[in-house]
Amino acid sequence: MKMLVLGAPGAGKSTQAKKISKKFDIPHISTGAILRNEIKQKTENGLKAKGYVENGKLVPDELVIDIIENFIKSEVAGRGFFLDGFPRNITQAEKFSEMLEKAGKSLDKVINIVVDNGEAINRLGLRRTCKDCQQTSIYNQVQGDTCRNCGGQLLKRKDDDGKVIRHRLKVYDKETHPLVEYYRGKSILADIKGTGTLEEVTERILESL
């Protein structure tokens, strides 16, 4: 199964991608997590991407495409994947299609998780990320600032600041939302209502596969 997930910032893409990937025993590939790790490790790509990520801007295509192309060529991708955070614009989507075609692969499904901007802003404002394992939590659903997964410190990401959130949503509407119709035209897109419990959203996704 080869899938990718779309949705505005705060839609719950990474959370659902992790759950679905585990169920199908395929790798969850988060370009956002990869980039944040590159930034943390102060690699060449990380230093280039740092300013873009912290200000809610899209990382240049060439940086992200290099990361994804290396993955597509890897043995890990052979058994399928659930891609989260890529593509983010039509140019990336077209490059991705070329990569898959060269590798003799094709997408089975594109999941589009739908939430309104008000819900997205509320979720992101309450989101905290563990500095160690990168797992996210909702601030009003945890006690203290300790990650339940590994015991690390929960922090508010710079790109979850209110002003940056609003900018990220504008960037999404302009750059990424057009992908919905792009993939709908390929007859592989499923719109999934993103409100409700995590389990309810997961069940809707499974029903669409």
N, C-alpha and C positions, 0 to 999 in steps of 0.2 A: 504494500500500500504506500503510495507516494502522494503526500498531501501538503498543502500549505494553508495558513490561516490569515485572514484579513480582519480588520476592525480598527476603530479609532483607539487612540491611547486611552487606557482604562477599561477597555471592553472585556478584558480577562483572557486575552489570547494565549499568553504564556502558561497560565494556570491550566487552561483546557488542553493546550497542546501537550503538556506534561502528562495529564491524565490519560488522554487518548493514546499517546505514544506508548505508555506503560501497558495499556490494555492490548495493543497490537504487537508489543515487543519490537518496536522500531525506534531509532534514535530521534530525540527531540532536538532540533537544531535552532537555537535562538541567536540570531545575529547580534541582538542587543547585548546579551550576556557575553558573547565572544568579544565584542568591542569594549565592554566595560572591563573585562579581564585584561585586554590588551592595554587599556589605559592604566589600570592598576599596576601592571608589570612594567609600564613605561617603555613598551616596545616602540619601534619606529612607526608602525601603523597606529598604535595607541596614542602617541604624541600628536600625530596628524589629526586623529579623530576627536581628541579631548574637547577642544573648543566647540565643535559642532554638537556633540552629545550634551554637554552641560548647558548649552543655550537652546536646546530643543530643536536644532536644525538637522536637516538630513545630511548624513555623512556622504561625501562625494562618491559617485557611482563606482569609480575605479577601485576604491578601497574595499567596498562591500563585495563587488563582483569577484575580486581576487580570492576573498575568503570562501565564497560559495563555490567557485569553480574548483578550488582545491578539495572541497568536501565531495562534490559530485563525482570527482575522479577517484575518490577513496573507496576501499573495499566496504567500509561501513555503510555507504549509501546503497550498496547492492541489494540489501534486504528491505529497502524502503526508508521513508523518513517522514517527519512532520515538521515542516519548515515554518519558523515564526520570526517575523521581522524583515522578510525579504520575499518578493520584490517590494519596493516602496514607490515606484513610479513606472510608467509605461516603458521607458527605455530599459530599466532593469528587467522588466517582465519579458521583453523581447530578447534580451541577452540570455535570460534564464531558459527560454524556450530553445534557443540555439544550443546552449550547453547540454540540455537534456537530449535533444535530437542527435547531437554528436555522440552522446553516450548510449544511444539506443533506448532511451527511456522517455516516459511521458507522465504527466500528472494524472492521478485518478480522481482527485477531488480538491476543490477549493472551498474552505469553510469561511463564511463571512458572518462574524458575530456583531449583531446590531444593538447598539445602545445610543441614547440621545446624549447631547453634549452636557446637559446638567448632571446626569448620572455619572458620566466619565469624569467630570471635574470633581465631584464629590468623592469618588473612589480614589483618584490620584492624590487628592489632598490628604487623605487618611492613610495612604500607603506608606509602609516602612519596609526597608530591604536589609537583610542581614549582611553585615560587612564581610563575613566569612564564607557562608554557603550560598549567598545571593537569593535565598528564598524570600518571597515577599509575604507580608502580613498586613492586615487592616488594623490600624492603631486602636480603634475602639473595640476590637475583638480580642486583644491580648492584654495581659497584665504585665506592666513594667515595660522595659526596653530590651528584653532578652528573647532571642530567637528560640522558639519551641523545638526547632529541628536540631540545632547544634549547640545552643547556648551562647552564640555570638551576639554582639551588640546590634540592635535594630536602629537604622539610621534613615532619615528622610533624604532621598536623592535630590541633587540640585535641580534635575529636570522635572521634579514634582512640585516645584515652587509655583504659586498661583499664577504669576505673570507668564512663566515659561509654559505652564499647562495650556493656557489660552492660546499662546503662540503655536504650540505643538498641534493643537486641534485645527488651527487655521492652515498650517502646513499640510496636515492630513487631508483636509477637505480639498485643497488645491492639487496636491501631488499624488496622494495615494488612493483616495476614493474613486478616481476614474478606473482603477483596476477592477472594481466590482463589475462594471459593464464589460470590461475587456474579457474577463473570465466567464461572465454570463454568456457572452457571445460564443464561447467555446463549449457551452452546455455542460460545464463541470462545476458550476457554482451552486452552493446551498446557503440561503440566508437563514441564520439562526438567531432567534430572540435571545438577547444576552442578559435579560433581567431574571430574577428569581435566585434560587439557591445554586451553588456550584453543581450539585448533583442533577438538578433539573436541566441546567444548560448542557451538561455532559450527555444526559439522556437524549436531548434533542439532536445533538451532534451524531450520536450513535445511530439514531433512527434515520438520519439522512444518508448514511453510508451504505 
